[in-house]
Amino acid sequence: MARRLPFVWIVLFGFLGLQIGYSGVLLPLRPAFEEIPFPLSDVGLKGIALGDEQFLFRFLARWLQDVGDGGGRLRPLRDYDYDRVVGWLKSLDRLDDQSEYGHELAARYFGALTDPTGGPVRVGKIAAYFRELALADPARHWRWLVWAATRAHRFVKDRDLSERIANDLIGLRDNDQVPVWLPLLASPLYRFAGDLKAAQALESDPTMIERRRQGLNELGRSLGRPELP
């Protein structure tokens, strides 16, 4: 047995060398995924789910995260069709409307694109998706409206989108299921959009001033600081 052991290792290393060489030959023939396919319709999703929508949700969520990896080569996010990305994110929402996995994937992966050329347009599509999501259920998803507001202003630099989100924030000021400070984010968005009159009106509105005080007190309590008078 001891005399056969070196021969076994020779065979193993020989197969390993063949595998490495074979992979090197095939690498140019294995292109990365050229494009994300169009998202499926509700009928298509139900058809391939075979009654187990939760399994399909988990499969598609993982697939969407890794879709740019083809044949060991990565496709940069700046080359993705974000209309299709958003379509698949909405498919995940329809399969499981309680999970936040797709939203975290949208924000921390697809929405983390920093490319100055193609990034703003693509991240703008994620911001628009989050705006739609948040308005459908502000109590659960208001934080994604905050995400959309900050990206629309600071990175996407879309004045129209910023103004629409500012209007959305003002529309939520009577909603007691969102943080009291949420409408305060509208003022800088209005200023960026060029509507100085709307921004100044908000900043001088007594109710908004009171909201600012309440918001600062909430922050102060979380930090163990005394409340403002």
VEXMI-364127 format. One record per residue: residue in one letter; y negated, z negated, x negated of N, C-alpha, C in turn. Coordinates in steps of 0.05 Angstrom, whole numbers, plus 5000, padded with zeros to 4 digits. Example, Ala and Ser with C-alpha at 12.3 -4.5 7.8 and 13.67 -1.06 7.14 Angstrom:
# VEXMI-364127
+---------+---------+------+--------+----------+-------+---------+---------+------+--------+
! residuo ! n_north ! n_up ! n_east ! ca_north ! ca_up ! ca_east ! c_north ! c_up ! c_east !
+---------+---------+------+--------+----------+-------+---------+---------+------+--------+
!       A !    5114 ! 4844 !   4736 !     5090 !  4844 !    4754 !    5066 ! 4844 !   4736 !
!       S !    5045 ! 4858 !   4743 !     5021 !  4857 !    4727 !    4999 ! 4843 !   4742 !
+---------+---------+------+--------+----------+-------+---------+---------+------+--------+
This chain:
# VEXMI-364127
+---------+---------+------+--------+----------+-------+---------+---------+------+--------+
! residuo ! n_north ! n_up ! n_east ! ca_north ! ca_up ! ca_east ! c_north ! c_up ! c_east !
+---------+---------+------+--------+----------+-------+---------+---------+------+--------+
!       M !    5024 ! 5000 !   4983 !     5000 !  5000 !    5000 !    4975 ! 5000 !   4983 !
!       A !    4976 ! 4984 !   4961 !     4953 !  4983 !    4943 !    4948 ! 5009 !   4930 !
!       R !    4970 ! 5025 !   4925 !     4966 !  5051 !    4912 !    4955 ! 5072 !   4932 !
!       R !    4959 ! 5068 !   4957 !     4950 !  5087 !    4978 !    4920 ! 5082 !   4985 !
!       L !    4910 ! 5058 !   4980 !     4883 !  5051 !    4989 !    4862 ! 5070 !   4978 !
!       P !    4862 ! 5077 !   4952 !     4842 !  5095 !    4942 !    4843 ! 5122 !   4956 !
!       F !    4867 ! 5132 !   4962 !     4869 !  5158 !    4976 !    4857 ! 5157 !   5004 !
!       V !    4860 ! 5134 !   5018 !     4848 !  5131 !    5044 !    4818 ! 5132 !   5042 !
!       W !    4807 ! 5119 !   5022 !     4777 !  5120 !    5019 !    4768 ! 5148 !   5012 !
!       I !    4783 ! 5162 !   4996 !     4776 !  5190 !    4990 !    4775 ! 5207 !   5015 !
!       V !    4795 ! 5203 !   5033 !     4795 !  5218 !    5058 !    4771 ! 5211 !   5075 !
!       L !    4765 ! 5185 !   5078 !     4743 !  5176 !    5094 !    4717 ! 5187 !   5084 !
!       F !    4712 ! 5185 !   5058 !     4687 !  5196 !    5047 !    4686 ! 5226 !   5049 !
!       G !    4709 ! 5239 !   5048 !     4710 !  5268 !    5052 !    4701 ! 5276 !   5080 !
!       F !    4712 ! 5261 !   5100 !     4704 !  5267 !    5127 !    4674 ! 5261 !   5132 !
!       L !    4664 ! 5239 !   5119 !     4636 !  5233 !    5122 !    4619 ! 5255 !   5110 !
!       G !    4626 ! 5265 !   5087 !     4611 !  5287 !    5075 !    4612 ! 5312 !   5092 !
!       L !    4635 ! 5318 !   5104 !     4636 !  5341 !    5122 !    4618 ! 5337 !   5147 !
!       Q !    4617 ! 5313 !   5157 !     4601 !  5307 !    5181 !    4571 ! 5311 !   5174 !
!       I !    4563 ! 5301 !   5151 !     4535 !  5304 !    5143 !    4528 ! 5333 !   5139 !
!       G !    4545 ! 5348 !   5125 !     4540 !  5376 !    5121 !    4540 ! 5392 !   5147 !
!       Y !    4558 ! 5385 !   5165 !     4559 !  5399 !    5191 !    4534 ! 5393 !   5207 !
!       S !    4524 ! 5368 !   5207 !     4499 !  5361 !    5221 !    4476 ! 5376 !   5209 !
!       G !    4475 ! 5379 !   5182 !     4453 !  5394 !    5170 !    4453 ! 5423 !   5178 !
!       V !    4476 ! 5435 !   5181 !     4478 !  5463 !    5189 !    4469 ! 5467 !   5218 !
!       L !    4475 ! 5448 !   5235 !     4469 !  5450 !    5264 !    4440 ! 5442 !   5270 !
!       L !    4427 ! 5427 !   5253 !     4401 !  5417 !    5259 !    4381 ! 5438 !   5267 !
!       P !    4379 ! 5461 !   5253 !     4360 !  5482 !    5262 !    4368 ! 5494 !   5289 !
!       L !    4393 ! 5491 !   5297 !     4402 !  5503 !    5322 !    4399 ! 5485 !   5346 !
!       R !    4389 ! 5460 !   5341 !     4386 !  5440 !    5363 !    4357 ! 5435 !   5368 !
!       P !    4344 ! 5451 !   5384 !     4315 !  5447 !    5388 !    4309 ! 5421 !   5404 !
!       A !    4286 ! 5411 !   5399 !     4276 !  5388 !    5415 !    4272 ! 5398 !   5444 !
!       F !    4271 ! 5379 !   5463 !     4267 !  5386 !    5491 !    4241 ! 5401 !   5494 !
!       E !    4242 ! 5426 !   5503 !     4218 !  5443 !    5505 !    4198 ! 5433 !   5526 !
!       E !    4209 ! 5424 !   5549 !     4191 !  5415 !    5570 !    4206 ! 5398 !   5589 !
!       I !    4191 ! 5378 !   5600 !     4203 !  5361 !    5620 !    4207 ! 5378 !   5645 !
!       P !    4230 ! 5377 !   5658 !     4235 !  5392 !    5682 !    4217 ! 5382 !   5705 !
!       F !    4214 ! 5398 !   5725 !     4200 !  5390 !    5749 !    4214 ! 5366 !   5762 !
!       P !    4199 ! 5347 !   5773 !     4212 !  5325 !    5787 !    4227 ! 5334 !   5812 !
!       L !    4247 ! 5319 !   5819 !     4263 !  5326 !    5842 !    4250 ! 5317 !   5868 !
!       S !    4257 ! 5330 !   5889 !     4247 !  5322 !    5916 !    4263 ! 5298 !   5925 !
!       D !    4254 ! 5285 !   5947 !     4268 !  5262 !    5958 !    4297 ! 5270 !   5965 !
!       V !    4301 ! 5294 !   5976 !     4328 !  5303 !    5982 !    4345 ! 5306 !   5957 !
!       G !    4333 ! 5317 !   5936 !     4347 !  5320 !    5911 !    4355 ! 5293 !   5899 !
!       L !    4336 ! 5273 !   5900 !     4341 !  5247 !    5889 !    4365 ! 5234 !   5904 !
!       K !    4364 ! 5235 !   5930 !     4385 !  5223 !    5946 !    4412 ! 5237 !   5941 !
!       G !    4410 ! 5263 !   5936 !     4435 !  5278 !    5932 !    4449 ! 5270 !   5906 !
!       I !    4434 ! 5266 !   5884 !     4447 !  5259 !    5859 !    4451 ! 5229 !   5856 !
!       A !    4438 ! 5213 !   5873 !     4442 !  5184 !    5872 !    4469 ! 5176 !   5882 !
!       L !    4481 ! 5192 !   5901 !     4507 !  5186 !    5912 !    4509 ! 5158 !   5923 !
!       G !    4487 ! 5149 !   5936 !     4487 !  5123 !    5949 !    4479 ! 5100 !   5931 !
!       D !    4476 ! 5105 !   5905 !     4468 !  5083 !    5887 !    4441 ! 5090 !   5874 !
!       E !    4420 ! 5084 !   5889 !     4393 !  5091 !    5880 !    4384 ! 5073 !   5856 !
!       Q !    4395 ! 5049 !   5855 !     4387 !  5031 !    5833 !    4398 ! 5042 !   5807 !
!       F !    4423 ! 5052 !   5807 !     4434 !  5063 !    5783 !    4418 ! 5088 !   5774 !
!       L !    4411 ! 5105 !   5793 !     4395 !  5129 !    5787 !    4368 ! 5121 !   5776 !
!       F !    4356 ! 5100 !   5787 !     4330 !  5091 !    5777 !    4332 ! 5083 !   5748 !
!       R !    4352 ! 5068 !   5741 !     4355 !  5059 !    5713 !    4361 ! 5082 !   5695 !
!       F !    4377 ! 5101 !   5704 !     4384 !  5124 !    5688 !    4359 ! 5141 !   5683 !
!       L !    4344 ! 5147 !   5704 !     4320 !  5164 !    5701 !    4298 ! 5150 !   5685 !
!       A !    4296 ! 5124 !   5688 !     4276 !  5109 !    5672 !    4281 ! 5111 !   5643 !
!       R !    4306 ! 5108 !   5635 !     4314 !  5110 !    5607 !    4311 ! 5139 !   5597 !
!       W !    4320 ! 5158 !   5615 !     4317 !  5186 !    5607 !    4288 ! 5194 !   5603 !
!       L !    4270 ! 5185 !   5621 !     4242 !  5192 !    5618 !    4230 ! 5181 !   5593 !
!       Q !    4239 ! 5157 !   5585 !     4229 !  5145 !    5560 !    4237 ! 5161 !   5535 !
!       D !    4261 ! 5173 !   5536 !     4272 !  5186 !    5513 !    4272 ! 5217 !   5515 !
!       V !    4259 ! 5228 !   5535 !     4262 !  5256 !    5541 !    4252 ! 5274 !   5519 !
!       G !    4234 ! 5265 !   5502 !     4223 !  5282 !    5481 !    4241 ! 5283 !   5456 !
!       D !    4263 ! 5269 !   5456 !     4281 !  5268 !    5433 !    4303 ! 5288 !   5438 !
!       G !    4303 ! 5310 !   5423 !     4324 !  5330 !    5426 !    4335 ! 5338 !   5399 !
!       G !    4361 ! 5334 !   5395 !     4373 !  5343 !    5370 !    4362 ! 5328 !   5345 !
!       G !    4354 ! 5303 !   5349 !     4344 !  5287 !    5327 !    4315 ! 5293 !   5319 !
!       R !    4301 ! 5309 !   5335 !     4273 !  5315 !    5330 !    4256 ! 5306 !   5353 !
!       L !    4233 ! 5294 !   5347 !     4216 !  5282 !    5368 !    4194 ! 5302 !   5375 !
!       R !    4188 ! 5303 !   5401 !     4166 !  5319 !    5411 !    4142 ! 5301 !   5416 !
!       P !    4119 ! 5306 !   5405 !     4096 !  5288 !    5408 !    4086 ! 5288 !   5437 !
!       L !    4076 ! 5265 !   5446 !     4066 !  5262 !    5473 !    4044 ! 5282 !   5480 !
!       R !    4028 ! 5290 !   5460 !     4006 !  5308 !    5465 !    4015 ! 5335 !   5475 !
!       D !    4041 ! 5341 !   5472 !     4052 !  5367 !    5481 !    4066 ! 5365 !   5508 !
!       Y !    4066 ! 5341 !   5520 !     4080 !  5337 !    5546 !    4062 ! 5348 !   5569 !
!       D !    4076 ! 5357 !   5590 !     4062 !  5364 !    5615 !    4060 ! 5339 !   5631 !
!       Y !    4036 ! 5327 !   5632 !     4033 !  5301 !    5645 !    4034 ! 5303 !   5675 !
!       D !    4030 ! 5326 !   5686 !     4034 !  5329 !    5715 !    4063 ! 5323 !   5722 !
!       R !    4081 ! 5333 !   5706 !     4110 !  5328 !    5710 !    4116 ! 5299 !   5704 !
!       V !    4104 ! 5288 !   5683 !     4108 !  5260 !    5677 !    4101 ! 5243 !   5701 !
!       V !    4078 ! 5247 !   5712 !     4069 !  5232 !    5736 !    4088 ! 5236 !   5759 !
!       G !    4097 ! 5261 !   5762 !     4116 !  5266 !    5784 !    4142 ! 5250 !   5781 !
!       W !    4152 ! 5247 !   5757 !     4176 !  5231 !    5752 !    4170 ! 5201 !   5756 !
!       L !    4146 ! 5192 !   5748 !     4138 !  5164 !    5752 !    4138 ! 5158 !   5782 !
!       K !    4128 ! 5176 !   5798 !     4128 !  5172 !    5827 !    4156 ! 5172 !   5838 !
!       S !    4174 ! 5188 !   5826 !     4202 !  5188 !    5834 !    4214 ! 5160 !   5829 !
!       L !    4208 ! 5148 !   5806 !     4218 !  5121 !    5801 !    4208 ! 5102 !   5822 !
!       D !    4182 ! 5104 !   5830 !     4171 !  5087 !    5850 !    4186 ! 5089 !   5877 !
!       R !    4194 ! 5114 !   5883 !     4208 !  5118 !    5908 !    4237 ! 5107 !   5907 !
!       L !    4249 ! 5107 !   5883 !     4276 !  5096 !    5881 !    4276 ! 5066 !   5881 !
!       D !    4255 ! 5054 !   5869 !     4254 !  5024 !    5868 !    4224 ! 5017 !   5869 !
!       D !    4215 ! 5009 !   5892 !     4186 !  5003 !    5895 !    4179 ! 4974 !   5887 !
!       Q !    4199 ! 4959 !   5877 !     4194 !  4932 !    5868 !    4192 ! 4930 !   5837 !
!       S !    4204 ! 4949 !   5824 !     4205 !  4947 !    5794 !    4178 ! 4955 !   5782 !
!       E !    4171 ! 4942 !   5760 !     4147 !  4948 !    5744 !    4154 ! 4964 !   5719 !
!       Y !    4180 ! 4971 !   5716 !     4188 !  4984 !    5691 !    4173 ! 5011 !   5688 !
!       G !    4173 ! 5027 !   5709 !     4159 !  5053 !    5707 !    4129 ! 5050 !   5702 !
!       H !    4117 ! 5029 !   5713 !     4088 !  5025 !    5709 !    4083 ! 5016 !   5680 !
!       E !    4100 ! 4999 !   5669 !     4097 !  4991 !    5641 !    4101 ! 5015 !   5623 !
!       L !    4121 ! 5032 !   5630 !     4126 !  5056 !    5614 !    4102 ! 5075 !   5615 !
!       A !    4089 ! 5077 !   5638 !     4066 !  5094 !    5641 !    4043 ! 5084 !   5625 !
!       A !    4038 ! 5057 !   5625 !     4015 !  5046 !    5611 !    4019 ! 5043 !   5581 !
!       R !    4042 ! 5033 !   5573 !     4046 !  5026 !    5545 !    4058 ! 5049 !   5528 !
!       Y !    4069 ! 5069 !   5542 !     4080 !  5092 !    5527 !    4064 ! 5117 !   5532 !
!       F !    4066 ! 5128 !   5556 !     4051 !  5153 !    5562 !    4021 ! 5148 !   5562 !
!       G !    4012 ! 5125 !   5571 !     3983 !  5120 !    5572 !    3972 ! 5110 !   5545 !
!       A !    3988 ! 5107 !   5525 !     3979 !  5097 !    5499 !    3971 ! 5121 !   5481 !
!       L !    3972 ! 5145 !   5491 !     3965 !  5168 !    5475 !    3936 ! 5166 !   5465 !
!       T !    3932 ! 5170 !   5439 !     3905 !  5168 !    5427 !    3895 ! 5194 !   5416 !
!       D !    3910 ! 5216 !   5419 !     3901 !  5241 !    5408 !    3874 ! 5249 !   5420 !
!       P !    3853 ! 5254 !   5404 !     3827 !  5259 !    5415 !    3824 ! 5286 !   5429 !
!       T !    3842 ! 5304 !   5424 !     3840 !  5331 !    5436 !    3853 ! 5332 !   5464 !
!       G !    3879 ! 5328 !   5464 !     3894 !  5329 !    5489 !    3897 ! 5303 !   5503 !
!       G !    3891 ! 5281 !   5489 !     3895 !  5254 !    5500 !    3879 ! 5248 !   5525 !
!       P !    3853 ! 5252 !   5525 !     3837 !  5244 !    5549 !    3846 ! 5257 !   5575 !
!       V !    3853 ! 5282 !   5574 !     3862 !  5295 !    5599 !    3888 ! 5283 !   5608 !
!       R !    3907 ! 5279 !   5590 !     3933 !  5268 !    5597 !    3931 ! 5239 !   5607 !
!       V !    3916 ! 5223 !   5592 !     3913 !  5195 !    5600 !    3898 ! 5193 !   5627 !
!       G !    3880 ! 5212 !   5631 !     3866 !  5213 !    5657 !    3885 ! 5217 !   5680 !
!       K !    3907 ! 5232 !   5676 !     3927 !  5236 !    5697 !    3942 ! 5209 !   5702 !
!       I !    3947 ! 5194 !   5681 !     3960 !  5168 !    5685 !    3941 ! 5149 !   5700 !
!       A !    3915 ! 5150 !   5693 !     3895 !  5133 !    5706 !    3893 ! 5140 !   5736 !
!       A !    3894 ! 5166 !   5743 !     3893 !  5175 !    5771 !    3918 ! 5165 !   5785 !
!       Y !    3941 ! 5166 !   5772 !     3966 !  5156 !    5784 !    3964 ! 5126 !   5790 !
!       F !    3953 ! 5111 !   5771 !     3950 !  5082 !    5775 !    3930 ! 5076 !   5797 !
!       R !    3909 ! 5092 !   5799 !     3890 !  5088 !    5820 !    3903 ! 5091 !   5848 !
!       E !    3919 ! 5112 !   5851 !     3933 !  5117 !    5876 !    3953 ! 5094 !   5881 !
!       L !    3967 ! 5085 !   5861 !     3986 !  5063 !    5864 !    3972 ! 5038 !   5873 !
!       A !    3950 ! 5031 !   5860 !     3936 !  5006 !    5866 !    3924 ! 5006 !   5894 !
!       L !    3913 ! 5028 !   5902 !     3901 !  5029 !    5929 !    3921 ! 5027 !   5951 !
!       A !    3946 ! 5036 !   5945 !     3967 !  5034 !    5965 !    3976 ! 5005 !   5970 !
!       D !    3973 ! 4988 !   5950 !     3980 !  4960 !    5952 !    3964 ! 4943 !   5932 !
!       P !    3938 ! 4938 !   5939 !     3921 !  4924 !    5920 !    3931 ! 4896 !   5912 !
!       A !    3943 ! 4882 !   5931 !     3952 !  4855 !    5925 !    3972 ! 4855 !   5902 !
!       R !    3989 ! 4874 !   5901 !     4010 !  4875 !    5880 !    4001 ! 4890 !   5855 !
!       H !    3985 ! 4911 !   5859 !     3980 !  4929 !    5837 !    3951 ! 4931 !   5828 !
!       W !    3935 ! 4911 !   5834 !     3906 !  4912 !    5827 !    3903 ! 4914 !   5796 !
!       R !    3921 ! 4902 !   5781 !     3917 !  4903 !    5752 !    3919 ! 4931 !   5741 !
!       W !    3934 ! 4949 !   5755 !     3935 !  4976 !    5745 !    3909 ! 4991 !   5751 !
!       L !    3894 ! 4982 !   5771 !     3868 !  4993 !    5777 !    3849 ! 4985 !   5754 !
!       V !    3852 ! 4961 !   5744 !     3836 !  4952 !    5720 !    3843 ! 4970 !   5697 !
!       W !    3868 ! 4975 !   5692 !     3877 !  4993 !    5670 !    3863 ! 5020 !   5673 !
!       A !    3864 ! 5031 !   5698 !     3852 !  5057 !    5703 !    3822 ! 5057 !   5698 !
!       A !    3809 ! 5035 !   5706 !     3780 !  5033 !    5702 !    3773 ! 5033 !   5673 !
!       T !    3787 ! 5017 !   5657 !     3780 !  5016 !    5628 !    3785 ! 5042 !   5614 !
!       R !    3808 ! 5056 !   5621 !     3814 !  5081 !    5607 !    3795 ! 5103 !   5617 !
!       A !    3788 ! 5104 !   5642 !     3770 !  5125 !    5652 !    3743 ! 5123 !   5639 !
!       H !    3734 ! 5099 !   5632 !     3708 !  5095 !    5620 !    3709 ! 5099 !   5590 !
!       R !    3727 ! 5086 !   5577 !     3726 !  5084 !    5548 !    3740 ! 5107 !   5533 !
!       F !    3762 ! 5117 !   5544 !     3777 !  5137 !    5530 !    3776 ! 5165 !   5543 !
!       V !    3782 ! 5165 !   5569 !     3781 !  5190 !    5583 !    3753 ! 5201 !   5586 !
!       K !    3734 ! 5183 !   5589 !     3706 !  5190 !    5592 !    3701 ! 5210 !   5614 !
!       D !    3713 ! 5204 !   5637 !     3711 !  5221 !    5661 !    3691 ! 5207 !   5680 !
!       R !    3668 ! 5219 !   5683 !     3647 !  5207 !    5700 !    3655 ! 5206 !   5729 !
!       D !    3667 ! 5228 !   5738 !     3674 !  5230 !    5767 !    3696 ! 5209 !   5773 !
!       L !    3716 ! 5208 !   5756 !     3738 !  5188 !    5760 !    3727 ! 5160 !   5759 !
!       S !    3709 ! 5155 !   5740 !     3697 !  5128 !    5737 !    3682 ! 5121 !   5763 !
!       E !    3667 ! 5139 !   5774 !     3652 !  5133 !    5798 !    3671 ! 5128 !   5822 !
!       R !    3693 ! 5144 !   5824 !     3712 !  5139 !    5845 !    3725 ! 5112 !   5843 !
!       I !    3732 ! 5104 !   5819 !     3744 !  5077 !    5815 !    3723 ! 5055 !   5821 !
!       A !    3698 ! 5060 !   5814 !     3678 !  5040 !    5820 !    3675 ! 5037 !   5851 !
!       N !    3676 ! 5058 !   5865 !     3676 !  5057 !    5894 !    3700 ! 5042 !   5905 !
!       D !    3723 ! 5047 !   5893 !     3747 !  5032 !    5901 !    3744 ! 5002 !   5897 !
!       L !    3733 ! 4995 !   5874 !     3730 !  4967 !    5868 !    3711 ! 4953 !   5888 !
!       I !    3689 ! 4967 !   5895 !     3671 !  4956 !    5915 !    3685 ! 4954 !   5942 !
!       G !    3702 ! 4973 !   5948 !     3716 !  4972 !    5973 !    3736 ! 4949 !   5975 !
!       L !    3742 ! 4936 !   5953 !     3761 !  4914 !    5953 !    3747 ! 4887 !   5952 !
!       R !    3721 ! 4886 !   5954 !     3707 !  4860 !    5951 !    3712 ! 4841 !   5974 !
!       D !    3721 ! 4851 !   5997 !     3728 !  4834 !    6020 !    3757 ! 4829 !   6022 !
!       N !    3772 ! 4837 !   6002 !     3801 !  4833 !    6002 !    3807 ! 4807 !   5987 !
!       D !    3816 ! 4787 !   6001 !     3821 !  4761 !    5989 !    3847 ! 4759 !   5974 !
!       Q !    3862 ! 4782 !   5971 !     3887 !  4783 !    5956 !    3883 ! 4793 !   5928 !
!       V !    3859 ! 4799 !   5921 !     3853 !  4808 !    5893 !    3834 ! 4788 !   5880 !
!       P !    3832 ! 4787 !   5854 !     3815 !  4767 !    5841 !    3786 ! 4771 !   5849 !
!       V !    3771 ! 4749 !   5851 !     3744 !  4750 !    5860 !    3726 ! 4766 !   5842 !
!       W !    3733 ! 4767 !   5817 !     3716 !  4781 !    5797 !    3721 ! 4811 !   5796 !
!       L !    3742 ! 4821 !   5810 !     3749 !  4849 !    5807 !    3726 ! 4869 !   5813 !
!       P !    3710 ! 4865 !   5835 !     3688 !  4884 !    5840 !    3667 ! 4884 !   5819 !
!       L !    3666 ! 4864 !   5802 !     3646 !  4863 !    5780 !    3650 ! 4886 !   5760 !
!       L !    3674 ! 4897 !   5759 !     3679 !  4919 !    5740 !    3666 ! 4945 !   5749 !
!       A !    3656 ! 4945 !   5773 !     3644 !  4970 !    5783 !    3617 ! 4977 !   5770 !
!       S !    3602 ! 4956 !   5762 !     3575 !  4961 !    5751 !    3575 ! 4978 !   5726 !
!       P !    3591 ! 4971 !   5705 !     3592 !  4989 !    5681 !    3602 ! 5017 !   5687 !
!       L !    3620 ! 5019 !   5706 !     3630 !  5046 !    5713 !    3608 ! 5063 !   5726 !
!       Y !    3592 ! 5050 !   5743 !     3570 !  5065 !    5755 !    3550 ! 5073 !   5733 !
!       R !    3545 ! 5056 !   5714 !     3526 !  5062 !    5693 !    3536 ! 5086 !   5676 !
!       F !    3562 ! 5085 !   5671 !     3574 !  5107 !    5655 !    3573 ! 5133 !   5671 !
!       A !    3576 ! 5131 !   5697 !     3576 !  5155 !    5714 !    3548 ! 5166 !   5718 !
!       G !    3528 ! 5150 !   5710 !     3500 !  5159 !    5713 !    3486 ! 5149 !   5738 !
!       D !    3499 ! 5132 !   5754 !     3487 !  5122 !    5778 !    3475 ! 5095 !   5772 !
!       L !    3452 ! 5095 !   5759 !     3439 !  5070 !    5751 !    3430 ! 5054 !   5775 !
!       K !    3422 ! 5067 !   5797 !     3413 !  5054 !    5820 !    3435 ! 5036 !   5832 !
!       A !    3459 ! 5047 !   5834 !     3482 !  5032 !    5845 !    3488 ! 5008 !   5826 !
!       A !    3487 ! 5013 !   5800 !     3493 !  4991 !    5781 !    3473 ! 4969 !   5783 !
!       Q !    3448 ! 4976 !   5784 !     3427 !  4955 !    5786 !    3428 ! 4940 !   5813 !
!       A !    3435 ! 4954 !   5834 !     3437 !  4941 !    5860 !    3460 ! 4920 !   5860 !
!       L !    3482 ! 4927 !   5847 !     3504 !  4908 !    5845 !    3497 ! 4884 !   5828 !
!       E !    3483 ! 4889 !   5806 !     3477 !  4867 !    5787 !    3457 ! 4848 !   5799 !
!       S !    3440 ! 4857 !   5818 !     3420 !  4839 !    5830 !    3429 ! 4828 !   5857 !
!       D !    3453 ! 4837 !   5867 !     3463 !  4828 !    5893 !    3471 ! 4798 !   5891 !
!       P !    3460 ! 4781 !   5908 !     3467 !  4752 !    5906 !    3497 ! 4746 !   5909 !
!       T !    3510 ! 4762 !   5926 !     3539 !  4757 !    5929 !    3554 ! 4764 !   5904 !
!       M !    3545 ! 4785 !   5890 !     3558 !  4792 !    5865 !    3552 ! 4772 !   5843 !
!       I !    3528 ! 4761 !   5843 !     3521 !  4740 !    5824 !    3539 ! 4716 !   5828 !
!       E !    3544 ! 4709 !   5853 !     3561 !  4687 !    5859 !    3590 ! 4693 !   5850 !
!       R !    3599 ! 4717 !   5854 !     3625 !  4725 !    5845 !    3627 ! 4722 !   5814 !
!       R !    3606 ! 4730 !   5801 !     3606 !  4727 !    5772 !    3609 ! 4698 !   5763 !
!       R !    3594 ! 4680 !   5777 !     3596 !  4652 !    5772 !    3624 ! 4641 !   5777 !
!       Q !    3636 ! 4650 !   5799 !     3663 !  4641 !    5806 !    3683 ! 4651 !   5785 !
!       G !    3680 ! 4676 !   5778 !     3698 !  4688 !    5758 !    3696 ! 4674 !   5731 !
!       L !    3672 ! 4667 !   5723 !     3669 !  4652 !    5697 !    3680 ! 4624 !   5699 !
!       N !    3678 ! 4612 !   5722 !     3689 !  4585 !    5726 !    3720 ! 4586 !   5725 !
!       E !    3731 ! 4607 !   5737 !     3760 !  4610 !    5736 !    3770 ! 4613 !   5707 !
!       L !    3755 ! 4630 !   5692 !     3761 !  4633 !    5664 !    3758 ! 4607 !   5649 !
!       G !    3736 ! 4593 !   5655 !     3731 !  4567 !    5641 !    3753 ! 4547 !   5647 !
!       R !    3762 ! 4545 !   5672 !     3784 !  4526 !    5678 !    3809 ! 4533 !   5663 !
!       S !    3815 ! 4559 !   5660 !     3839 !  4567 !    5646 !    3837 ! 4559 !   5616 !
!       L !    3812 ! 4557 !   5606 !     3807 !  4550 !    5578 !    3801 ! 4521 !   5574 !
!       G !    3800 ! 4506 !   5597 !     3794 !  4477 !    5595 !    3765 ! 4471 !   5591 !
!       R !    3748 ! 4489 !   5599 !     3719 !  4484 !    5596 !    3706 ! 4475 !   5622 !
!       P !    3683 ! 4462 !   5621 !     3670 !  4452 !    5645 !    3659 ! 4475 !   5661 !
!       E !    3657 ! 4471 !   5688 !     3648 !  4492 !    5706 !    3618 ! 4496 !   5703 !
!       L !    3609 ! 4521 !   5709 !     3581 !  4526 !    5709 !    3569 ! 4516 !   5736 !
!       P !    3543 ! 4507 !   5736 !     3531 !  4498 !    5761 !    3526 ! 4521 !   5780 !
+---------+---------+------+--------+----------+-------+---------+---------+------+--------+
